[in-house]
Amino acid sequence: MMKTIILKIGLTLCLLSIMGSGCEKSSDNLWTISPDSQSASIHQEVDGVEFTFSLLNEKGEPATVFNEGENFSFYFAIVNKSGNKLYFDPDFAYYNDNDFCKVYSSEREDLGKPFRALLISTVGAGAYPFNTNESRVFEQQWVDNRDSIWSWEKATYESTHRPYLKKGNYYTGFKHRFRFPGEHPVYTDTLTFKINFKVE
């Protein structure tokens, strides 16, 4: 009787362990941080391509807690560590209807993006050379008072003139399937980045 109970408990624990590892595996491509996380930056590598996503304070340091009236920047970097020549497609930043650099309140109110993409160059548009150890960095302030148009990776942008955030809890994040063509291409599954942050 006792052996049967122990065996059942052992099988149950084993099944729970397998189910747990399965859940972990299904969330491998979901990376999230919050003010109580050990790190203030998401830093992951997928098939030799390194991704970093964080919010920077006015000192340029990764942070998830900001003072009211303090500006912050979105920082997203991709580094080719694959050892192969790839091609980079920055389409995640081109589309105005995706969540890249969009901020939501904790009540899921859409507060918009700090920029709007205007024009994508048709000359050489699409993926272009991304050599080993080369990086691509997108950095954008939330409060951006520029009236002029600027360019990044063959597209032009303008500020949407967002105001400073009031005290409260917020989040930003996006999902994307990255493609890096080449002789040894890298095509990721859908990667999800999410940063929970607060203004106090």
Helices and strands as residue ranges (DSSP letters): H 2-26, E 30-33, E 41-46, E 49-56, E 65-66, E 73-80, E 86-88, G 91-93, E 103-105, E 115-120, E 128-130, E 135-141, E 150-152, E 155-159, E 168-180, E 186-199
